[in-house]
Each structure stands twice: as structure tokens, then as C-alpha cells.
Amino acid sequence: MTTQYRYSILFGKKRVRELRFKILPHCRIHQIVPVLNTISFHPPVDKKDHISYALLELINNSLRAHREKGIEDPILVKLRAEPSRLQIEVKDKGGGFDPGKLPYNIFEESFPENFNTDPFLQYRRIHENKRFGMGLLIAKRVFHHFTLQFVDREGSPRPWGDPAIVGTQILAEFEQCDTKHKS
């Protein structure tokens, strides 16, 4: 018996269940946006623009980490169509980041209600308004399931602070059939 896949990914004229691509650290966002815009889903998903924006935020975070640390390895992005959901993975070797420096706890299920509180304002000041601390939060809010983990060279999860950490892996899922989605 074959499994019926509700979703497929359309890239150009190809329809696939999985799409993988590598993004080199020297790529600029304005080069990546047109590529993301050529990706669509069949059948069309709700909030496709939100998914694309959240994915772009995750890619941008990885690009920044690679550039700041002089890492030449590519960022790996994988989109996969499953029977009732889309899976997205973004994996980098940017060394990770200290989650304690974010203006919120990324590992909590709740979302901040007000982005003009002291922690957010202070975060913006520290980063000279070049970072707002919102990219991960936006992605976490768009996707039904969102996991952030720090990984070693083999891709195994490591706790923050472990010297074996080489990067970050984001696993996210969007379920089309879920009507209780947080928005």
C-alpha cells in the first residue's frame, strides 16, 4: 500500500517531496529571496508568506553567525512534505549563541505580549538597532512545532556552553490541518 502525500513542494517545474539546498555565507538576502519566492506548495498552504518570512529570518540568523565568525561552510536548508505537514530544517556551523542573552526565553512555550519592554529595548541598544531579537520568536510563532538545539560536528544535540558545539539546528513543522494554530 502506498502512502498518499497531501503535500508536495514545487520548485520551478519540479514537484518533489523533499528539497535541500546549501547557502554560502557570502550570499546576501536579496539573492536568497527570489529563490524562496520560486518555492510553492501543493496544495497551497495557509500563511505561505509567513512561512517564507520565518524561514528567511532563520537563514539570516545563520548567515550572520557564519559571517561574524568567519565560517565558510554552507548553511543547510531542508524542506520536506509529509502527509499532513511541512517540515523545515535549518542547520549551520555558526557556533551557536547564548540563549540567555535574548530578551525572552526561547525555550518557553509562551510568547511575550509587549516588545517594547526593557529587555527588548536593552537588546536593541546593545546591538545598535541592528538586531531586534525577533527572528526566532517570529519563527516559533509561525510554526506549529519549533525546536532549537545546539549541535556538535556529528549533528548530535549539546547543551549550551558545551565546548563541542559547532552550530545550531532548527527543526520546524507547519500543519495545514491544525485549526488551533497560534497566530
Secondary structure, DSSP 8 states (H G I E B T S, - for coil): -----S-EEEETTEEESEEEEEE-TT--HHHHHHHHHTEEEES--TTHHHHHHHHHHHHHHHHHHHHHHT--S-EEEEEEE-SSEEEEEEE--S----GGGSSS-TTSSS--S-TTSHHHHHHHHHTTTS--S-HHHHHHHHSSEEEEEEE-TTS-EE-TT-TT--EEEEEEEEETT-TT---
